[in-house]
């Protein structure tokens, strides 16, 4: 007896098989990095690549340098390798001669003439030709390196970053910048027999956990959604589904990127970029929901009170986050004719700012998703954005609690919800401060795990908030999200001043 399946039914199994294979199959290819270098008196050195090597391991690097013209004075042209213990001192040093004295290895660069060849540099014509010179450097990197630290201490056997630079110290002593040609490089690096750097160890397992957890929450919410077909669905549930789905999609894209990285040492830029943007979307959706609920969205107007009608600065500020999702839907569906322009602007701004930070992170030369990387300006900007949103959130919760109409049972819930929401917004700054207390070689992994745990907790909390029954908490007893269709839970979702309903219908389902 034979079994068969159609293309549509076999495709999910094939994708799952490829995903599992990408995780369990050992990698044998090397990381590949390329770029352009131009040395001068103002910049006597240039960093080719940074790479983490595992404990008790030997890294290997193979660099091919191509010079567009003769490098006339090669006497002090070298490639230097620095360990992470000396790297802070290298960054502080002002003179090239001071920096090279801290190197673990010094390798001379000697170019060989290859002839007149096509000039492939940007801005050159296809017919342009230039004298080509090449130099190839191959060496091993022992971890731990030989020799002691300056204090006489033994080097620990641990994961260690190594920095590969080329420099010419003669450029800071003699004025011959015009004789230093453009140089391109192609570097191939191995971490023992593995191309993945040591700081990526365990990240694949974390991505699998995140994919499974976020996928399970998405399915749970979709099941809740399917059960309400023919009735009414609050738009907040759609946004939480989108947040969970984007988080799962981010992990899936990054896992496939790692699989491609295993095959060619470069990976897929598109998948890595998609991973960053899905992660940014998930963050923006979580922020939207927290700000909205903190501002009283889904609660009856007699509970919210008139705090939002206040002409105070805080009141004006919170008007934009009272119902950003509902306002955005109404604003778009009416083509700007009705709806809350302020609320729609706040919602769109949050999404676009997160997307902008994700794209900004793509400009940095890293092999994997850098959205939360705090060593880069976009990651630090994201940290300050979270602090600002946390202040806005706690202001909204405080206004609901102090409205004079909030029931005592809801007061207790809002206090707990305020602490949970504030902890989410403060989590990234908190994780970053914690990571700074760790050794440098542990920060990358700690930041990934910390950010993933915080996101998972926030998504789980929001899922509970929107699928709980009326007995789950005081919020569930008062909120329109938990009402049955018979009680008209979305009849007054976000009615505009024109009286136009903001509910959308898909078949028999009202959203």
VENWOTA-V541892 format. One record per pair of residues at least 6 apart in sequence whose ideal C-beta (glycine too) atoms are under 6 Angstrom apart, sorted by the first residue. I is the first residue (numbers start at 1). J is the second residue. If there is no record, write none. Layout:
<<I;J> <I;J>>
This chain:
<<19;255> <22;259> <23;204> <27;194> <27;195> <27;262> <29;195> <29;265> <30;188> <30;189> <30;190> <30;195> <30;265> <31;189> <31;195> <31;265> <32;188> <32;265> <32;266> <33;49> <33;187> <34;186> <36;184> <37;46> <37;183> <38;182> <39;168> <39;171> <39;180> <40;177> <41;171> <41;172> <41;177> <44;96> <44;167> <44;168> <44;169> <44;171> <44;172> <45;165> <45;167> <46;166> <47;165> <48;164> <48;185> <48;187> <49;164> <49;187> <50;161> <50;163> <51;162> <51;189> <51;197> <52;159> <52;161> <52;197> <52;198> <52;199> <53;59> <53;141> <53;143> <53;160> <53;191> <53;198> <54;159> <54;191> <54;198> <55;157> <55;158> <55;159> <56;157> <57;143> <57;192> <58;140> <58;142> <59;141> <59;191> <60;140> <60;190> <61;189> <62;138> <62;188> <63;137> <63;185> <63;187> <64;136> <64;186> <65;135> <65;183> <65;185> <66;134> <66;184> <67;111> <67;133> <67;181> <67;183> <68;130> <68;181> <68;182> <69;131> <69;181> <71;111> <72;179> <76;168> <76;169> <76;170> <77;109> <77;168> <78;106> <78;108> <78;109> <79;107> <79;137> <79;166> <80;100> <80;103> <80;106> <80;165> <81;104> <81;105> <81;162> <81;164> <82;90> <82;103> <82;163> <83;104> <83;145> <83;160> <84;160> <84;161> <84;440> <86;102> <87;163> <89;102> <90;99> <90;102> <93;99> <96;167> <96;169> <96;172> <97;169> <104;145> <107;137> <109;135> <110;135> <111;133> <111;135> <112;134> <113;133> <114;132> <114;134> <116;129> <117;132> <118;129> <119;128> <119;129> <119;130> <141;162> <143;160> <144;155> <144;157> <159;198> <159;441> <191;197> <191;198> <195;265> <199;444> <203;448> <206;452> <207;251> <207;254> <207;255> <210;251> <210;452> <211;248> <211;251> <211;252> <213;456> <214;244> <214;247> <214;248> <215;248> <217;244> <217;459> <217;463> <218;244> <218;245> <218;248> <221;241> <224;467> <229;509> <230;508> <231;485> <232;485> <232;489> <232;490> <232;510> <233;511> <234;481> <234;490> <235;325> <235;511> <236;466> <236;481> <237;466> <239;285> <239;289> <239;325> <240;462> <240;466> <242;285> <243;282> <243;285> <243;286> <244;459> <246;278> <246;281> <246;282> <247;282> <249;278> <250;275> <250;278> <250;279> <253;271> <253;274> <253;275> <254;275> <254;369> <256;271> <257;267> <257;268> <257;271> <257;272> <260;267> <260;268> <261;267> <272;369> <273;362> <275;369> <276;358> <276;369> <276;371> <277;358> <279;371> <280;354> <280;355> <280;358> <283;354> <284;350> <284;351> <284;354> <286;458> <287;350> <287;389> <288;324> <288;325> <288;347> <288;350> <289;462> <290;393> <290;421> <291;321> <291;393> <292;324> <294;393> <294;396> <294;397> <294;421> <295;318> <295;321> <295;322> <295;396> <296;304> <296;400> <297;323> <298;479> <298;480> <298;481> <299;478> <302;405> <303;405> <305;403> <305;405> <307;399> <307;403> <308;318> <308;319> <308;322> <314;395> <318;396> <319;342> <320;342> <320;343> <320;346> <321;346> <323;343> <323;494> <324;343> <324;346> <324;347> <326;493> <326;494> <326;502> <327;339> <327;340> <327;343> <327;344> <327;494> <328;344> <328;347> <329;502> <330;339> <330;494> <330;496> <330;502> <331;339> <331;344> <338;496> <338;498> <338;500> <339;496> <357;378> <357;381> <357;382> <358;371> <360;378> <361;370> <361;371> <361;378> <364;370> <364;376> <370;376> <372;379> <372;447> <372;451> <373;379> <374;380> <374;432> <383;428> <383;429> <383;432> <386;425> <386;428> <387;429> <389;425> <390;422> <390;425> <390;426> <393;421> <394;418> <394;422> <397;414> <397;418> <401;411> <401;414> <409;474> <410;474> <413;473> <413;474> <413;475> <424;458> <427;454> <431;450> <435;443> <435;446> <435;447> <438;446> <466;481> <468;476> <470;476> <470;477> <470;482> <476;482> <480;489> <483;489> <490;503> <493;502> <494;502> <503;510> <504;511>>
